């Protein structure tokens, strides 16, 4: 237990260092998002897990769904001219997840939800970041709820709850958890690499 809590605390302390973790090479001329796959997603029972019915097929569209892959672009780190790029897939979404430790319990009046992503580094520089900073879930009222450190019974956390550092050509798969008010419906999941402020042009969006 002490190890998991200490790991979560260490994540926060490393945030600043990750801004400069991108490499020094790369074209850096890509912008926006590209969808790589389109298919229907399986229905889920209330409080259950949503996952796609089949692997995504090659397609091009702007309305990404669960299981689709989006090509996203990050920002250059300090002292770097290289920009990370990645193919990001929203694999699964679980409502009413259970925390792995008491320290990760949702705040009062909230419940825990979890999303599983696969990230493939498609660029020429490393992509390093705190795993819970890029994703956000949005409810039916339009309110955003950001990821937080920790794990749940949904599965292994992205980056083991610590830093994720993905080399060019490599991939990582894992879960991110969120606190969401009880009674609200989550309708959208987003992912913004190297989040500094809102940047709609670089934000991947999946509709649940």
C-alpha positions as CSV (number, residue, x, y, z in Angstrom):
1,X,0.0,0.0,0.0
2,X,2.8,2.4,0.9
3,X,4.5,1.8,-2.4
4,X,1.3,2.6,-4.4
5,X,0.6,5.8,-2.5
6,X,4.2,6.9,-2.8
7,X,4.1,6.3,-6.5
8,X,1.1,8.5,-6.9
9,X,2.7,11.3,-5.0
10,X,5.9,11.0,-7.0
11,X,3.9,11.5,-10.2
12,X,3.0,15.1,-9.2
13,X,6.6,16.0,-8.4
14,X,7.8,14.9,-11.9
15,X,5.3,17.0,-13.9
16,X,7.7,19.9,-14.7
17,X,10.5,17.6,-15.8
18,X,8.3,16.0,-18.4
19,X,7.8,19.2,-20.4
20,X,11.3,18.8,-21.7
21,X,11.3,15.1,-22.2
22,X,10.6,15.2,-26.0
23,X,13.5,14.5,-28.3
24,X,15.3,16.9,-30.6
25,X,14.3,15.5,-34.0
26,X,11.0,15.3,-35.9
27,X,9.2,17.2,-38.6
28,X,6.7,19.0,-36.4
29,X,4.5,20.1,-39.3
30,X,1.4,18.0,-38.6
31,X,-1.7,19.5,-37.1
32,X,-5.2,18.4,-36.1
33,X,-6.5,14.9,-35.8
34,X,-7.1,12.0,-38.2
35,X,-9.4,9.1,-37.6
36,X,-8.2,5.6,-38.4
37,X,-11.2,3.3,-38.0
38,X,-15.0,3.4,-37.8
39,X,-17.3,0.8,-36.4
40,X,-20.2,0.4,-34.0
41,X,-19.6,-0.2,-30.3
42,X,-21.2,-2.8,-28.2
43,X,-24.0,-1.7,-25.8
44,X,-23.2,-1.8,-22.1
45,X,-25.3,-2.4,-19.0
46,X,-25.6,0.5,-16.6
47,X,-22.4,0.6,-14.6
48,X,-20.7,-1.9,-16.8
49,X,-18.0,-1.9,-19.4
50,X,-18.1,-0.6,-23.0
51,X,-15.8,-2.2,-25.6
52,X,-15.9,-2.3,-29.4
53,X,-17.5,-5.2,-31.2
54,X,-14.7,-5.6,-33.7
55,X,-11.2,-4.2,-34.5
56,X,-11.4,-0.9,-36.4
57,X,-11.2,-0.9,-40.1
58,X,-9.3,1.6,-42.2
59,X,-11.6,4.6,-42.7
60,X,-11.6,8.4,-42.5
61,X,-14.2,10.3,-40.5
62,X,-14.5,13.1,-37.9
63,X,-16.8,11.4,-35.5
64,X,-14.7,8.9,-33.5
65,X,-16.3,6.2,-31.5
66,X,-15.1,3.7,-28.9
67,X,-12.4,1.5,-30.5
68,X,-11.4,4.1,-33.1
69,X,-7.8,5.3,-33.5
70,X,-6.9,9.0,-33.8
71,X,-3.6,10.5,-35.0
72,X,-2.6,13.2,-32.6
73,X,0.1,15.8,-32.3
74,X,1.9,17.1,-29.2
75,X,4.1,20.1,-28.7
76,X,7.9,20.5,-28.6
77,X,9.6,20.4,-25.3
78,X,11.9,23.1,-23.9
79,X,15.0,23.2,-26.0
80,X,13.6,20.8,-28.6
81,X,12.5,21.4,-32.2
82,X,10.9,17.9,-32.4
83,X,7.2,17.4,-32.0
84,X,5.8,14.0,-30.8
85,X,3.0,12.4,-32.7
86,X,1.0,9.3,-31.7
87,X,-1.9,7.1,-32.8
88,X,-4.2,7.0,-29.8
89,X,-7.0,4.4,-29.5
90,X,-9.8,4.5,-26.9
91,X,-10.2,0.7,-26.2
92,X,-12.7,0.5,-23.4
93,X,-14.7,2.6,-21.0
94,X,-15.9,1.4,-17.5
95,X,-18.5,3.2,-15.4
96,X,-18.5,2.8,-11.6
97,X,-15.0,1.4,-11.3
98,X,-13.7,0.4,-7.9
99,X,-10.4,2.0,-6.7
100,X,-7.4,-0.1,-6.2
101,X,-6.6,1.6,-2.9
102,X,-8.6,3.7,-0.5
103,X,-6.4,6.7,-1.4
104,X,-7.9,6.6,-4.9
105,X,-11.6,6.7,-3.7
106,X,-13.7,9.3,-5.6
107,X,-14.4,12.5,-3.7
108,X,-17.8,12.9,-1.9
109,X,-20.7,12.9,-4.3
110,X,-18.7,11.4,-7.1
111,X,-18.1,8.0,-8.7
112,X,-15.0,6.5,-10.4
113,X,-15.0,5.9,-14.1
114,X,-12.0,4.5,-16.1
115,X,-10.9,4.6,-19.8
116,X,-8.3,2.3,-21.4
117,X,-6.0,3.8,-24.1
118,X,-3.4,2.4,-26.4
119,X,-0.8,4.9,-27.5
120,X,1.6,4.2,-30.4
121,X,4.4,6.6,-30.9
122,X,4.4,7.4,-34.7
123,X,7.0,10.2,-34.6
124,X,10.7,10.6,-34.4
125,X,11.0,11.8,-30.8
126,X,10.1,10.2,-27.5
127,X,6.6,11.0,-26.1
128,X,6.8,11.4,-22.3
129,X,4.1,12.6,-20.0
130,X,2.2,12.0,-16.8
131,X,-0.4,9.5,-18.0
132,X,-3.4,11.1,-16.4
133,X,-2.9,14.6,-17.8
134,X,-3.9,14.1,-21.5
135,X,-7.4,12.6,-21.1
136,X,-10.6,14.2,-20.0
137,X,-14.2,12.9,-19.8
138,X,-17.1,15.2,-20.6
139,X,-20.6,14.7,-19.2
140,X,-24.0,15.4,-20.9
141,X,-24.1,18.9,-19.4
142,X,-20.7,19.8,-21.0
143,X,-18.7,19.7,-17.8
144,X,-15.1,18.4,-18.1
145,X,-13.6,16.0,-15.6
146,X,-9.8,15.4,-15.8
147,X,-7.9,12.3,-15.2
148,X,-6.2,11.7,-11.8
149,X,-3.4,9.4,-10.5
150,X,-4.3,6.0,-9.3
151,X,-5.6,2.6,-10.3
152,X,-8.9,0.7,-10.3
153,X,-10.3,-2.8,-10.7
154,X,-10.7,-2.0,-14.5
155,X,-7.1,-2.9,-15.2
156,X,-3.4,-1.9,-15.1
157,X,-2.9,1.9,-15.0
158,X,-1.2,3.6,-17.9
159,X,2.5,3.9,-17.2
160,X,1.9,1.9,-14.0
161,X,0.5,5.1,-12.5
162,X,3.9,6.9,-13.0
163,X,5.5,8.5,-16.0
164,X,4.9,7.0,-19.4
165,X,7.8,7.5,-21.8
166,X,7.2,5.9,-25.2
167,X,10.1,5.7,-27.7
168,X,9.5,6.1,-31.4
169,X,7.8,3.0,-32.8
170,X,6.8,1.7,-29.4
171,X,3.4,1.5,-27.7
172,X,1.8,1.5,-24.3
173,X,-1.7,0.4,-23.1
174,X,-3.3,1.2,-19.8
175,X,-6.1,2.7,-17.8
176,X,-6.8,6.3,-16.5
177,X,-9.3,7.0,-13.8
178,X,-11.6,10.0,-13.3
179,X,-13.9,11.4,-10.6
180,X,-17.4,12.1,-12.1
181,X,-20.4,13.3,-10.1
182,X,-23.0,10.7,-9.3
183,X,-26.0,10.7,-11.6
184,X,-24.4,12.4,-14.6
185,X,-23.8,10.6,-17.9
186,X,-20.4,10.6,-19.5
187,X,-20.8,11.2,-23.3
188,X,-17.3,12.0,-24.5
189,X,-13.7,11.1,-23.9
190,X,-10.9,13.4,-25.1
191,X,-7.1,13.2,-25.3
192,X,-4.8,16.2,-25.7
193,X,-1.0,15.4,-25.8
194,X,1.2,17.8,-23.9
195,X,-1.8,19.7,-22.4
196,X,-0.9,23.3,-21.5
197,X,-4.3,24.9,-22.1
198,X,-7.3,24.1,-24.2
199,X,-6.4,23.4,-27.8
200,X,-9.3,22.1,-29.9
201,X,-7.2,21.6,-33.0
202,X,-5.0,19.0,-31.3
203,X,-7.7,17.3,-29.2
204,X,-8.9,13.9,-30.0
205,X,-12.6,13.2,-29.2
206,X,-14.5,9.9,-28.9
207,X,-18.3,9.8,-28.5
208,X,-19.5,7.0,-26.2
